Each structure stands twice: as structure tokens, then as C-alpha cells.
Amino acid sequence: MIGEIALLPIMFGLILIGAHYISQRLHIQHDPNRMKIMSFAAGIFITYLILHMLPQIYQVDVFFNRISLFSVLIGFALFHTIEKYIYQHESGKKLREDLRNVHKALFFVYHVVIGIVLVNITKLDIVNGILLFIPILLFTAISAVSMKEIHEIMTRGKIIKTILSVSTLFGVLIGIFLEINMLVYNMLFGFMLGSLFYIIMVESLPKEREGNPLYFILGLVLYSIIITFTWLV
């Protein structure tokens, strides 16, 4: 898949690198309107997962369907189990260091998988690729996908910051130059979906008094309209 169809995923990867850079330069994570943006992005993400991503799983063969569902479970459980284990078995400086290392590794793997999935989704349908890219871009821009404020701590080193910033583009290049068979793709797709569920529900969705429900509803309604429109055309 080297040609014109590969240009869009590469562009996605480059835009995400720019989003990382702008987020760090403008300190979006400290912006007083950040919670409004997070609520809006969460509404878009939840809508995308429920109205678009989950139905995608049920459109494939029963065998691949089950593989994807198991991969969803694995993706969610992996993020949750590793983080809980560290919290329960470490403390103080060791806890913070282990959390940073785990978040760096998970962040890198997660975005590499996103890059691979972006290539394969765009190859099948450009509209589906764009629908996935928009919510990922929003959360990347506000540093929510990078595990909230931990992102600021763990990316102080220039080398680590660069590696994490280009992780999606790296995944895109893997997806372009390596032929991914249907089984592996469905496993990666499910893993990404499970990871997204965890990141949204546990790490990114504003808690308790935080956030703005009106912006959440706005994101939900807006993306519902967009997705519904794609069903009709």
C-alpha cells in the first residue's frame, strides 16, 4: 500500500506530531478552558465508540468478531491491571518512577497500534479513517491520551518526548510497509478499542465536579449528526 492512499495516514501522523508540539508549547493542560475541551472531546469519543466503532466489530466474520471482542477485553484489562499492580505494590519515589515508565511504554504501544489501524481503516474507507482521526487528534492536543498531567512529567527528556510524539507516525509507516492480515488487524483493532475505553472512562473523562456537561452533550450531538450523515450517503 505505497501510493496516494498512503498519503492521508502519513498526514494524520504528521498532524499528531504537530498537536503534541503545540500542546507542550501552549501549555494546553493548564488552560482554564481545558475541562470544557475535554468534555467536548469525551462526548465525541464516546459517540464514536458506541455508534461507529462497536458496530464495526459486528460487521466482520463471526470468528474475527470474537477475536476482536477478546482483544477489547485484553486491551482494557492490560491498562487497568498494570496500573493497579503498581499502585498496590509500590510507594513514594519508586511508585512515581514505575508509573512513568509504564505510561511511557503503554503510550508508545497504544499510538503505534493507532497508526497501524489508521492505515488499514483508511485503506478500506477514507471517511472511517477521518472519523477515527478527529477524536484522537482532540485528545492528543489536550494531552489527555498521554495520561493526564503525568504526560508533562514523563516527557521532560527531549529524546523520550520525540519518541512518544512520533509513535503514531511510526505505526503508520509499519501499516504502510507491512502487510497486516485480517486476524492481526482485528486483534489490533480490538486492543485499540479496549485501550480507548480505559483511557476515556478512567483517565480522561472529567471526574465529579470537573468538566462541563453542556460541552459533553454538544460533542455527543455533533458527532452523532456527523456519523448519522455518513450512514445516509
LINTANOR-V86239 format. One record per pair of residues at least 6 apart in sequence whose C-alpha atoms are under 8 Angstrom apart, sorted by the first residue. I is the first residue (numbers start at 1). J is the second residue. D is the distance in whole Angstrom. If there is no record, write none. Layout:
i->I j->J d->D
i->I j->J d->D
//
This chain:
i->1 j->176 d->6
i->1 j->177 d->7
i->2 j->176 d->6
i->2 j->177 d->7
i->5 j->122 d->8
i->5 j->123 d->7
i->6 j->119 d->7
i->6 j->123 d->8
i->6 j->176 d->7
i->8 j->122 d->8
i->9 j->115 d->8
i->9 j->118 d->6
i->9 j->119 d->6
i->9 j->122 d->7
i->9 j->172 d->6
i->10 j->169 d->7
i->10 j->172 d->6
i->10 j->173 d->8
i->12 j->133 d->7
i->12 j->169 d->8
i->13 j->115 d->7
i->13 j->166 d->7
i->13 j->168 d->6
i->13 j->169 d->4
i->13 j->172 d->7
i->14 j->166 d->8
i->14 j->169 d->7
i->16 j->137 d->6
i->16 j->140 d->7
i->16 j->141 d->8
i->16 j->165 d->8
i->16 j->168 d->7
i->17 j->165 d->5
i->17 j->166 d->6
i->17 j->169 d->8
i->19 j->137 d->7
i->19 j->140 d->6
i->19 j->141 d->5
i->20 j->140 d->6
i->20 j->141 d->6
i->20 j->143 d->7
i->20 j->165 d->6
i->21 j->165 d->8
i->22 j->141 d->7
i->23 j->29 d->7
i->23 j->141 d->5
i->23 j->142 d->6
i->23 j->143 d->7
i->28 j->34 d->7
i->28 j->141 d->8
i->28 j->142 d->6
i->28 j->143 d->8
i->29 j->142 d->6
i->29 j->143 d->7
i->29 j->148 d->8
i->29 j->149 d->7
i->34 j->142 d->7
i->35 j->206 d->7
i->35 j->210 d->7
i->35 j->211 d->5
i->35 j->212 d->7
i->36 j->211 d->6
i->36 j->212 d->6
i->36 j->215 d->6
i->36 j->216 d->8
i->37 j->142 d->8
i->37 j->215 d->7
i->38 j->139 d->7
i->38 j->142 d->7
i->38 j->144 d->8
i->38 j->204 d->7
i->38 j->205 d->7
i->38 j->206 d->7
i->38 j->211 d->7
i->39 j->205 d->7
i->39 j->206 d->7
i->39 j->211 d->6
i->39 j->212 d->6
i->39 j->213 d->7
i->39 j->215 d->6
i->39 j->216 d->5
i->39 j->219 d->8
i->40 j->215 d->5
i->40 j->216 d->5
i->40 j->217 d->7
i->40 j->218 d->7
i->40 j->219 d->5
i->40 j->220 d->8
i->41 j->135 d->6
i->41 j->138 d->6
i->41 j->139 d->7
i->41 j->216 d->7
i->41 j->219 d->6
i->42 j->200 d->7
i->42 j->204 d->8
i->42 j->205 d->6
i->42 j->216 d->6
i->42 j->219 d->7
i->43 j->215 d->8
i->43 j->216 d->5
i->43 j->217 d->6
i->43 j->218 d->7
i->43 j->219 d->5
i->43 j->220 d->4
i->43 j->221 d->8
i->44 j->135 d->6
i->44 j->216 d->8
i->44 j->219 d->5
i->44 j->220 d->5
i->44 j->222 d->8
i->44 j->223 d->6
i->45 j->135 d->6
i->45 j->200 d->8
i->46 j->200 d->8
i->46 j->220 d->7
i->47 j->220 d->6
i->47 j->223 d->6
i->47 j->224 d->6
i->48 j->131 d->8
i->48 j->132 d->8
i->48 j->223 d->7
i->48 j->224 d->8
i->48 j->227 d->8
i->49 j->193 d->8
i->51 j->224 d->8
i->51 j->227 d->7
i->52 j->227 d->7
i->53 j->193 d->8
i->57 j->65 d->6
i->57 j->68 d->7
i->57 j->69 d->8
i->58 j->65 d->6
i->59 j->65 d->8
i->64 j->182 d->8
i->64 j->183 d->7
i->64 j->186 d->6
i->65 j->186 d->8
i->67 j->183 d->8
i->67 j->186 d->7
i->67 j->187 d->6
i->67 j->190 d->8
i->68 j->186 d->5
i->68 j->187 d->5
i->68 j->188 d->8
i->68 j->189 d->7
i->68 j->190 d->4
i->68 j->191 d->8
i->69 j->190 d->6
i->70 j->190 d->7
i->71 j->187 d->5
i->71 j->188 d->7
i->71 j->189 d->8
i->71 j->190 d->5
i->71 j->191 d->5
i->71 j->194 d->7
i->72 j->190 d->4
i->72 j->191 d->5
i->72 j->192 d->7
i->72 j->193 d->6
i->72 j->194 d->4
i->72 j->195 d->7
i->73 j->190 d->8
i->73 j->191 d->8
i->73 j->194 d->6
i->74 j->191 d->6
i->74 j->194 d->7
i->75 j->190 d->7
i->75 j->191 d->4
i->75 j->192 d->7
i->75 j->193 d->7
i->75 j->194 d->4
i->75 j->195 d->5
i->76 j->191 d->8
i->76 j->194 d->4
i->76 j->195 d->5
i->76 j->196 d->8
i->76 j->197 d->7
i->76 j->198 d->5
i->77 j->194 d->8
i->79 j->106 d->8
i->79 j->195 d->7
i->79 j->198 d->7
i->80 j->198 d->7
i->82 j->102 d->8
i->83 j->99 d->7
i->83 j->102 d->8
i->86 j->95 d->7
i->86 j->98 d->7
i->86 j->99 d->7
i->87 j->95 d->7
i->100 j->150 d->7
i->100 j->153 d->8
i->100 j->154 d->6
i->101 j->154 d->8
i->103 j->146 d->8
i->103 j->147 d->7
i->104 j->154 d->7
i->104 j->164 d->8
i->107 j->145 d->8
i->107 j->146 d->6
i->107 j->164 d->7
i->108 j->163 d->8
i->108 j->164 d->6
i->108 j->167 d->6
i->109 j->167 d->8
i->110 j->192 d->7
i->110 j->195 d->7
i->111 j->167 d->6
i->111 j->168 d->5
i->111 j->171 d->7
i->112 j->167 d->5
i->112 j->168 d->5
i->112 j->169 d->7
i->112 j->170 d->6
i->112 j->171 d->4
i->112 j->172 d->7
i->113 j->168 d->8
i->113 j->171 d->6
i->113 j->188 d->6
i->113 j->192 d->7
i->114 j->168 d->6
i->114 j->171 d->7
i->114 j->172 d->8
i->114 j->192 d->7
i->115 j->167 d->8
i->115 j->168 d->5
i->115 j->169 d->6
i->115 j->170 d->7
i->115 j->171 d->4
i->115 j->172 d->4
i->115 j->173 d->8
i->115 j->174 d->8
i->115 j->175 d->7
i->116 j->171 d->5
i->116 j->172 d->5
i->116 j->173 d->8
i->116 j->174 d->6
i->116 j->175 d->4
i->116 j->176 d->8
i->117 j->172 d->8
i->117 j->175 d->7
i->117 j->185 d->7
i->117 j->188 d->7
i->117 j->189 d->6
i->118 j->129 d->6
i->118 j->132 d->7
i->118 j->133 d->8
i->118 j->172 d->7
i->119 j->129 d->8
i->119 j->172 d->6
i->119 j->175 d->6
i->119 j->176 d->7
i->120 j->175 d->7
i->120 j->185 d->8
i->121 j->128 d->6
i->121 j->129 d->5
i->122 j->128 d->6
i->122 j->129 d->4
i->122 j->130 d->8
i->127 j->230 d->8
i->136 j->145 d->8
i->139 j->145 d->6
i->140 j->146 d->7
i->143 j->149 d->8
i->143 j->151 d->7
i->144 j->203 d->8
i->144 j->204 d->6
i->145 j->199 d->7
i->145 j->204 d->7
i->147 j->199 d->8
i->147 j->203 d->6
i->147 j->204 d->7
i->148 j->203 d->7
i->148 j->204 d->7
i->155 j->161 d->5
//
